[in-house]
Amino acid sequence: MQPLKQMDENRIKDLVVVGSSAGGVGALTTLVSSLNKYFPAPIVLAQHLDPQRPSNLGPILERRSTLPIVIVSDTQPTLLESGTIYVVPSNRHVTIVDGHVQLEADHSERPRPSVDLLLSSAAEVYGEHLIAVILTGSGSDGAAGAVDVKNAGGIVIIQNPQTAAYPSMPMSLPPTVVDHIVEMEQIGPLLYDLLLGTTLPPAENSGDPLRDLLAMVGAQTNVDFRNYKSSTILRRISRRMAVTHNANLRDYADFLRTHPDEVKELVRAFLIKVTGFFRDPEAFDFLKINVIPQMIEKARGNGRILRFWSAGCATGEEAYSIALMVAEALGPDFPEWNVKIFATDLAEDAIAFARRGYYPENVLKDLPEACRARFFERIDHGYRISKQLRQAVIFGQQDISRGMPFPRIDLVICRNLLIYLKPELQQTVLELFAYSLHQSQGYLFLGKAETARPTQASFDLINKRWKVYRCMGAPLAFPIHESDGTRGTQFLVRKPARRIPIGQVPGLNEMADTDIDITQLRRINETMLRYTTSGFVIIDRTYRIITINGAARRLLGIRDIAYDQDFLHTLRGVSYQDVRTAIDTTFREHSSTTLAEIALDPTIGGSGRYVSLTIMLMQVEPGAPELCVISVLDVTDAVQLKKRLEAVEKEQAQLVSELSAANKRFSDMNKELQDANEELQAANEELMLTQEELQATNEEFEATNEELQATNEELETNNEELQATNEELQTTNDELSARSTELHELTRQNRVEQSHLSEVLERFPYYIMVLDASDLTVQSVNPGYSVPGHVRQLVGRPVNEVFKGIDLETFLHTVQGVIEVGQPVTTGPLLVNAAETKDGERFVHTIVPVREAQGNVRRLFIYSELAGR
């Protein structure tokens, strides 16, 4: 995976991505209805829907959500904003790119939108600030993306599979990836608490409260976290404080003291198990080239037996990596070899997941295609490891700090597990490994992050970079842990280990007389007990098989000699815990214990028969090692006879009691009715969904109808306004028509008057001139100016050019005064005229102003006559 991009200052810090599949509409509506209206981050919802049908998911969620809903379009990338829900379209792949939702043009055959693609892209951008939520679904889409979210430091939440309508999708996730398993109604409040978080002091200022809290956790779990990076520890603690609603470290420490289960949750948050096939490929290449060939060559002369131990195997990728590497090295001879890989881990859910051998597609992305084709089967959106390799790996739940070691191991793989343990416990575990490896001088393969160093007395360093060691001697002491008797809890408060020198450990490297006793026991087994039909097994206090006869091997499905092997792990098809408890009880109470009618399951190595185990303490000499003998009786015939008798009795009871037969028929009918009821319920849910969609469509129609009605009312109002305006315009038009008629009449009268005036002016014996008052230019003159001798053109010329004489200035001043005052004026005789007259003739001028409607002087009439006339 590429390095995380640097967070943009303008981008929202946190993001929630929700993936869902079949039946997810109901789950999504429940989720959005439980979200706080002040939700502090954006939410992206992706659900597999039918791309041929229009999705009404957005409108359905809008009716339940207090947050705004945005349907992601296919135009431009959509910017993510806090407190907003983004619904992904059903027919497009979507990625998160730089704070935006980006639609992809991927036309692959996988379901769209791909939840894996969405989660992986979001994990690359947001890292530990991402929360992934996997809801109900019938597929496995989302499992691969959730792994990427966890590897990036994010949080993964799944809906409780036990209450989910379709649990396949949440159950497909590896258990080491899941942080919270929550009921549907509680997911919304949990998201709000996780995002809101708790403000903690910086790592350097946390001081004693943090150290005291980690010391308390270490005392209860035997795991020391005080050497871990404080910032990482504080971030994980703050998440748990937010969930448990504790404001500070001291309050949370008090909460841990009163709630032991919270200690498990906190440690689970600390121990993030990041695993994968061939993690650190160069390290596995070193094993493949320098270690595995030597082991195989040595085993060729030792019965072709190879034994491995993967301690802290998590979800099994590392154990299967060893199986793949050995199978590739042995080639077609692999089925002829006795290869056993013991894979143990403390987490029961991780062991259950590993046994399935099913992994999401992206977990195998670094494996060569040839390897996947040869050793894996394609199933749904992932791969399952082949049956041959699954049978070579034996998974078991074990607390390594108190478990018993496997003997004669060729290679122990324990990568990045010891870093969680205290130094004293680290050395104890390394001594356990030394015991497992010293007989075969096997190899120890530790993780590159481990700080523990095996003692030079037992191990030689083979490769410093990849921390590969070889055991060259037995441990100096064998630790025996004494528990407080508490069972069924994952984290025990243990007493200090009591160390016993190897030479004094019962059943381990006994000298002289003990070797002779074991040899005698095995000789007795081979001679006296060889032909008996009863099986006998003698083991010591560490469950090591001292001797076993052929009948026990046949009844228990043990194919090899099995001397010195761990009886509990060699025995397959039987409950590990029941047999171990019975053996421990026999040694502790010195009494016999019987396990009757044990079914040996043929699918996991049993013989398909029934056996009875009787465990008795052997009476040996004082001071000798404690041994117990386990007798194995084949009770298959008795059990089958018992079952036949029960069947006969049942048949007789059915024949005698017709009522029982009728009751059975009624029960069958009731079951059919229940099945029909379930089908009807499923159909009812589909009808409810369709009804919700129809209701949403109806609401859209109603809203559209209301809008049309409002538009119609507006149109009616506009029509009324237009009608009133039309009436006003009609009235105005009528008034204008009347006014136009009046003007036409006035114009006609004016023309008549002008005609009369023209006739008068033509006959008038005086000089008459009309001036424009604005620029004093001549507009018109009467025919008096056209007498012979007055041939100049006067119209259009300024008055100062038309008139002449010595009194011209006085005349012009008088004209200007008439314009300003607006009253007619008659001048005295002035030596100024506009005609060709004799010198010295004087004229009297009458100047009359003509006004406009506004009162301004528009024209001037000048009447000129010769003075003295």
Summary of the structure (lengths in Angstrom):
residues: 869
radius of gyration: 52.8
end to end distance: 124.6
largest distance: 186.2
contacts: 2619
relative contact order: 0.04
helix: 45%
strand: 20%
